[in-house]
Amino acid sequence: MLRELSIRNLAVIEEVHVSFHHGFHVLTGETGAGKSILIDALSLIVGGRGSADMVRYGCDRAEMEALFDLPAQHPVWGQLDRIGVQYNPEEMLIIRRELTTAGKSSSRVNGQLVTITMLREIGEFLVNIHGQHEHQSLLKTDQHLEWLDQFGGDLLLERKAQYRALFDQLSEVRGSMRSVEDSTRHNAQMMDLYRFQIEEITSAKLKPDEDEQLLEQRSKLLYAEKRKDAASEAYALLYGGKGLDLISRAISKLEDIQSYDPSVLNPLMEQLQSAFYQAEDAAFQLRDYRDGIESDPETLAYVEDRLDLINGLKRKYGETIPDILAYLEQIMAERDKIENRDELLEELKRQEKRLYEGALQLAQDLSKLRRHAAGRLSSAVESELRQLQMPAARFEANLDGGGGGQEEAAPVKLTVNGMDEAIFLLSTNPGEPPKPLNKIASGGEMSRIMLALKSIFAEIDQIPTLIFDEVDTGVSGRAAQAIAEKLSSLSAKCQVFSITHLPQVACMSDHHYEIKKQVTNNRTSTSVTELMTDSRIDELARMLGGVEVTEKTRHHAQEMLDLAHGLKGA
């Protein structure tokens, strides 16, 4: 339920903070006092369209904040999960919306920024606003089937989920069939291309790391002469020149004086001898390396040609050899699919037939459940309308497209919802055929029809807060009293708000708020005050008698409150 609402600088409201309760709330006040602005604020809170001209004159922004107290099992928490908003179901839900004179809007849920689309998705679970000409989903014919299914209960919804799972599989198979059937000419062209590409790649006999090995081999072949010359010169310096000879002569000189200073000369002798042997061994290795180097123009040409081939394939089919080989696997699979097209199509047709028959059976079962639910819904709505002083009204939840569950000669067209379409029809006068709800002309009748439907669906949609903006327009007398009693009884299921000009409705409320406009320092502002006993009697007396409140109207107001209390306590 809605616990608190704060508004700053919205239209004529400078600053308002209101606390709400369980039960039935009414908002009353003179015409033009600003009652609709509260509805506008709540509409903005749940993702309604805002504009810069809604900001109070002279201010740079308007701010709205609402606090909702919801049970842990309420579906809004699942919606917050889906859009990634953090929450704790043991705490209250806070929604904040700002509008600026620059036309910008920002929204936060529990302090986390959200888009207007996300806010609207959240708001659909929290508040339902009904106006005289705006009855939201109840008058959207494309949603009537969804409402009927919700009314049908768990078994119907379970069967619907089973049907949709099978229908999704059927749609996928039909999509594959269309793809196969529509691509005959294209497949012939692609087959030639695939064959050429497969031949081009497979004939190259690529190995995953072959290009790296070829680059290394090419580098060696390109610089064979340079490597050979350098190795020869190094070998000549060590062995053919004076390198080893000089070390040998140095060893001989030290041998002549070794006995005179052995502690110093012996280690030096060992180092020189070790150096001689290492240099000699290096010389022999250089000789072998030199002798092993050969110029091979033919091998170099082969390597160059191979690298050119691989680079050409890379330009066509992938940046690396593994990419080329992966592409080869892909086109080979596509080739096999085209070659086996007829077999594939036959298999898809078998699957399509099996899935269609299964989906058709589920759709027929679903249609039977819906027809049973439609009868129960029609009776329930007519019962509600009788309570709302429309005894002759005839309501019909009309289903088309199902054939009553009987399989016809021609294939039945299945949709995501099965084989049915639904539209709510109503006849308000004897002898008149039922018509779609949006064709009903009388505003008073429409108000009561909507209230009847909402009374039935209040527990189904689990929306905690319902707001009725002058739902009693166009009615009076006994019909007005019936609407008041229905709103009161509806508040046992959810929190109900009603903007009203009728004292019959106002006196049945549990909480009464007065919306009042005042002028201070040449600025207009609106206040919201919860009325207690005496002030509530005065407001009801004003509604009964106009501007002048007399003892007689006060007495009448007190009597209405007493009668209302008796009705609610009965």
Secondary structure by P-SEA (a helix, b strand, c coil): cccbbbbcccccccbbbbbbbccbbbbbbcccccaaaaaaaaaaaaccccccccccccccbbbbbbbbbbccccaaaaaaaaabbbbbccbbbbbbbbbccccbbbbbcccccccaaaaaaaacccbbbbccccccccccccaaaaaaaaaccaaaaaaaaaaaaaaaaaaaaaaaaaaaaacaaaaaaaaaaaaaaaaaaaaaccccaaaaaaaaaaaaaaaaaaaaaaaaaaaaacccccaaaaaaaaaaaaaaccccccccaaaaaaaaaaaaaaaaaaaaaaaaaaaabbbbaaaaaaaaaaaaaaaaaaacccccaaaaaaaaaaaaaaaaaaaaaaaaaaaaaaaaaaaaaaaaaaaaaaaaaaaaaaaaaaaaaaaaaaaaccccbbbbbccccccccccccccccccccccbbbbbbbbcccccccccccccccaaaaaaaaaaaaaaacccccccbbbbccccccccaaaaaaaaaaaaaaaaacbbbbbcccaaaaaaccbbbbbbbbbcccbbbbbbbbccaaaaaaaaaaaaccccccaaaaaaaaaaaaaaaaaaac
